Amino acid sequence: SAFALTEVHAGSDPANMSTTATPAEDGASFILNGEKLWCTNGTRAELLVVMARTPSKIVAGKEKRQITAFIVEVGWPGVEIVRRCHFMGLRALENGVIRFTNVRVPRENILWKEGSGLKLALITLNTGRLTLPSSVTGCAKAALEICRRWSNERVQWGVPIGRHEAIAEKLARMASTTFAMEAISELCAALVDRGGYDIRLEAAVAKMFNSEAGWKIVDEALQIRGGRGYETASSLAARGEEPIPLERMMRDYRINLIFEGSSEIMRLFLAREAVDRHLQLAGDLVNPKASAGAKLRALVKAGLFYAAWYPRLWFGAGYLPSFGEFGVLSTHLRYVERSSRRLARMLLYAMMRHGARLERKQMTLFRFVEIGAELFAMTSACVRARMLQKRGEQGEQAAALADHFCRLAHRRVEASFRAIFHNDDDATYRLSQRVTSGEFTWLEQGIVGLNHALREVAHTIPEVPEREPVHS
Ligand SMILES: Cc1cc2nc3c(=O)[nH]c(=O)nc-3n(C[C@H](O)[C@H](O)[C@H](O)COP(=O)(O)OP(=O)(O)OC[C@H]3O[C@@H](n4cnc5c(N)ncnc54)[C@H](O)[C@@H]3O)c2cc1C
């Protein structure tokens, strides 16, 4: 089967989709029209889950757009597999563009109920956001193995390259980050297996953190392999060297930061979760357009809440000798505990400073998300190390890996905290808008005009031949 959500004009914002399912006169079916992009498995699937816009509803006097999920059979009249798409990596992926022209879909083929499509899509994505962190951990492990061997084997300047500090540093970071990545994906999986837990936030953190950490690992692995990292496996084999496919790993890996919710969308989702509660409580207080009455009501509501909430953010176990059972890792857990409260305080200060504008201050918001993700990763690493130690499995090594990961994460967290109120965000945003307005196009001159030349010949580039014809 395949999942058809994305369209040419609806990527990260699927609510913007234009595929429609209009109720037919018989009342027993819908007529589906539209085109879906990048459907994985779409060129092979027999069944499709298609998201389409159904007639809007009026709720409390306002129009509410409805997106509904339909089960569609590829063999039905009007379903056309237009083409197979080809990518930088994942060359074996059967992924295509699918067009629907007046396809009659029986009403009973609605998944869940009319209007619940987006919710269903988000739940489906949750699964991907749990499997992906685990698969990218697999990539990190493979990269680590490649680099461990190469750092011992490859001798330059008279010593194995793993002894040179620049490579040694990368190796240590790769190992401890791989440990943290595994800790995160295992912890999330355990939470899901236990049941009765809303995993959306952890799944989003795991997807974002692991995909990005893994990308850095693959990048550094390529660097450690030097020119051989950039050479294809078949070329290496032809020269009689071990065909280690790092360049392919890099091509295949990159999409992990884009699909199943891009890194930016994960940050937005997490930031909104963090800020929404405050905006609901005190939004009117900091909204210059709110009436005096609304401000007063918000003041009472927020006052009651923050009077109990805020003091708790100053006192906690993080200042006391605690988490003793974690041994050398206890200092890290105390830091996590203190920093979680500091994070909540800073969020409140940021809201007071930026008011309702905070929702649009992505550079600031994303720092909060990064701190939260690092703290989650630190906790996961410490807990996993402790679990392995309790089981009598690699206890000391696991603690060493977790300790190293936490030391580095601690520095990143401190840097992010500092940058919340000391940054160049406004200057950066202003400059970016001058870039998009075309003010600096002169900077793009002085090259042979690759973009222009490519556009000129684009229509003459032959399509990659199909191995077998796609059905239509
Ligand atoms: C190999 C592959 C397989 C895929 N498989 C499927 C599939 O099976 N089914 C399916 O339906 N789709 C599939 N997709 C689509 C995939 O989910 C989308 O690529 C993804 O949702 C992003 O959409 P987009 O590419 O249109 O990027 P856009 O939404 O156009 O985003 C472009 C950039 O802007 C950023 N951005 C967007 N909005 C914001 C914002 N509000 N704030 C900050 N930054 C923002 C994004 O993070 C991204 O960096 C696949 C794509 C690929 C490449």
The ligand as a Gaussian input file, in Angstrom:
#p B3LYP/6-31G(d) Opt

LIG

0 1
 C       11.887000      10.172000      -0.863000
 C       10.613000      10.776000      -0.414000
 C        9.578000       9.967000       0.022000
 C        8.360000      10.534000       0.407000
 N        7.296000       9.720000       0.729000
 C        6.073000      10.272000       0.904000
 C        4.903000       9.450000       1.025000
 O        4.965000       8.216000       1.018000
 N        3.694000      10.055000       1.135000
 C        3.561000      11.411000       1.148000
 O        2.441000      11.897000       1.253000
 N        4.657000      12.228000       1.070000
 C        5.897000      11.684000       0.930000
 N        7.003000      12.491000       0.794000
 C        6.867000      13.925000       0.957000
 C        7.536000      14.454000       2.226000
 O        6.795000      14.082000       3.346000
 C        7.672000      15.971000       2.041000
 O        8.822000      16.164000       1.247000
 C        7.771000      16.727000       3.331000
 O        6.527000      16.717000       3.949000
 C        8.203000      18.177000       3.120000
 O        7.411000      18.809000       2.169000
 P        8.103000      19.614000       0.963000
 O        9.175000      18.754000       0.414000
 O        7.051000      20.083000       0.046000
 O        8.814000      20.849000       1.651000
 P        8.166000      22.263000       2.021000
 O        6.983000      22.074000       2.892000
 O        8.010000      23.061000       0.792000
 O        9.332000      22.880000       2.907000
 C       10.533000      23.404000       2.346000
 C       11.431000      23.825000       3.501000
 O       10.780000      24.828000       4.296000
 C       10.671000      24.409000       5.649000
 N        9.405000      24.895000       6.194000
 C        8.158000      24.670000       5.727000
 N        7.250000      25.287000       6.492000
 C        7.929000      25.926000       7.478000
 C        7.554000      26.741000       8.587000
 N        6.280000      27.012000       8.866000
 N        8.527000      27.219000       9.391000
 C        9.827000      26.940000       9.158000
 N       10.240000      26.183000       8.121000
 C        9.305000      25.675000       7.290000
 C       10.732000      22.891000       5.597000
 O       11.189000      22.331000       6.812000
 C       11.730000      22.676000       4.461000
 O       13.030000      22.819000       4.961000
 C        8.216000      11.938000       0.409000
 C        9.282000      12.752000      -0.001000
 C       10.453000      12.188000      -0.434000
 C       11.546000      13.092000      -0.932000

